[in-house]
Amino acid sequence: MANCCRLKNLALSYNDSITAVGLSSLSSLFRSERCSLCNLLLVHLDDDGAVALANGLIGNKSLKTVEFSRSGITERGWTAFSKLLCDTSSVNNTYLSNHTLETLGGYGVHAPSDIMKYLKLNRVSQKNAALRKILDSHPDIDVEPLFQWKLKCLPLVVRWLESARSYLYLYHVHVRESNEVFQCRKLSAVYKFIHGLPSLAVAGYRGLNMTDILSKKRKFDHL
């Protein structure tokens, strides 16, 4: 099935004996670059099945609907789905989260509010779901990982923050903060760049000096 590129719907809702092991075996299908599966229908899902399914869907960019009519999912299972939809451990992991899945559950299945919010963001605009999740999950964006590119990323960060606000209004996604608060977040990111510049400059200056010293030492050794 991992090599099947035309499978759009997979209905397993008449099979009540599928376990977490069975769902794990579908990971190769979900993670295949050729996967075109859009809808997965199940009859029942418990914590083990939820964790197996959530782990299997990491990297999947086709599945939009996972329906199941009966749920034995507790906090452990829902946490796995929440991390799949929005991994808040870092900005990069949030960006790499699943922004494709739009429906999870079915009639009588009540997912936690954070999962419903992430699913709604995916439905409203898959293209900009990552942007909205980053802004929502990282009030104070850590720009230190970008220091390795020095000033090259500063214009990109500023431009990204400037366009973020317009995207949120364009797609009618609820924004909980005022323009003043959002502007403070933007200034905070710029400040971190400026604050980090002295250490970068000093490191660069020391690096150049050490290069000169070593170069002179090599010349002296050859005399």
N, C-alpha and C positions, 0 to 999 in steps of 0.2 A: 504493500500500500504506500510505502514511502516514495515510490517512483511513480505513483499515480498523480497526474497533473490535471485531471478533469473532474475529480471527485469534489462536488460542491456541498452535498448534504449527506450526513452520516446519521442514520436513525437507529439507535440502540435502545429505544424506549420500551421495546417489548422483551428485553432481556434483563431480568431482575437479579441475575447472578454475577454480574460484572463487579469485580473487586478493584482495589487500588493497584494490584499487580497487572490486571488487564488494562487499566487506564495508563499505567506506566509504559506498557508495551506500545501505546500509540504515540509515544514521544517522538519516535523516528519520523512518523508522518507529520506531526505538528511542526517539527524543526527542519523539515526538508525545504530547501529553497524552491522546490517545485510545488509545494503545498498550495492548493487553491480552495481548501475546505472553508466554507462560510458558516455552516450550521451544524451543530452537534446536539443530538437529542438523547437524553438519558432518562431513566425512570427514577433513580435514587442516587443520592450522593451523601457520603458521611465524611468525617474529618480526614481519614486516610485517603479516600478518593479525591477529596478537594485538594490536599497537599500534592498528591501525585499528578493531578490534572494541572494545577497551577505551575508546578515545576516543569511539566512537559510543554507548557505553552510559552515558556521563556524564549523570546526570539521570534515567535510566530507573528506574522503580519497579514493573515488572511481571515482567521476565525472571528466572526462578529457576534454569533449567538451560541450560548450554551444553555440549554433548557433542561430542567429536571423538575418533576412534579412533587417529589418527596425529598425532604432534607433532614439529615441527622447532623448537620454541620453546627459545630460550636465555635467558640472564639478561635481555637487553633486553626480550623479550616478557613474561616473568614480572614484571618490574619495572612494566610498564604495568598489568598486572592488579592487582598489589599496591597501586599508587597509586589505582586505581579503587575498590578495596574499602576502603582506609584511607589517605587522604592525610594524612600526618603533618606537613605544613608549617605548619599552625596548627590550633588547636582548632576553629575555624569550618569549615575545610576537612575536618577529620575528621568533623564532624557532617554535612556535606553529601556525604560519600562514599556509595558504593552499599552499602545494607544489605539488599538484596533477593536478590541472587544467592546460591544455596545450593550449586550443583554446577558444577564447572568441570573439563572433561576427560572421561576415560572409562577403559575397561580398558587397562592398560599405560601410562597417562599419569600421571606422578608430579609433581604440583605442589609447589613449595617449602613448607616448614613454615609460614611466615607466612601464605601464602595459604590453606592448609588451616585455620589457626586462624580467620581472618576469615570463611571460609565456614561454619565450625561456629558461630561467634557469630551469624551471620545465620539459621542453621537453628534454633538454640535459641530465640531470641526476636528477631524483626525489630524489634519495638518498642523494645527496650533494647540493641540491638547498638551503636548510636551511643554510648551511655553507657559501655559496656564498652570500646570502642575508644579513647575519650577517656582513660579512666583508665589504660589499658594503654600508650598512646602518649605521654601527657603527664604524667610523674611530678610535675612542678612546674608546675601550671596557671598560665598567664600571665593575670592579671586586669586588666592595664593597659588593654586595649581597653574594659573596662567602666567606666572612670573617667568617661567622658563622661556617664554617667547618675548619677554621684556615689554617694550612699548607697542609691539606689533598688534597686540590684542586689545589695547585700550580703546581705539576707535570702534572696534567691533562690539565691545561690551556696551559702550555708550549708545551706539546705533541700535543695538538689540533692545536696550531698555527704553529708548525713545519710541521704537515701533511697537513695543509690547502693549502699551496702553491703548493704542488705536486698534490693535487686534482684538483686545478684550471687548471693546465697545462694538466693533464691527460684527462680532459673532454673538452679541447679546448674552455674554456670560456674566453672571452676577459678580460684581466687584465689591468687596467688603471694605475697602479702604478709600480714603479721600485722595484727591490729587496731591495734597500737601504731604501725606504719608508716603505716597508713591515717589514723589520727588525726593524725599529724604532717603529712600532706599537707593535711588539712582546716585545721589550725592555720596552716599556711604560707599558704594562700589568704586566711584572715582577716587574718593579719599584714600581708600585702601591701596589703590594703584600708586597714588602720589606718595603716600606714606612709605610704600615699599621701595620707591626709587632711590633714596639715599643709600640703602644697604646694597642695592644692585650697582649703583655708581661706585661705591667704595670697593665692592668685590671686583668690579671691572678694572678700577684703577690699580688695585693691588695686583690683579692678574697681569696687567701690562707691565707694572714695575718688576714683578718677579720674572717676567719674560726677558726684560732688559738685563736684569742682574745675571740670569742664567746665561744669556747670550754673551755678556761681557766676560763671565767666568770661563766659558768655553774658549773664547779668544785668548784669554790670559794663560790658560792651560796649554795652549798650543805654542806659546812663545818659548 
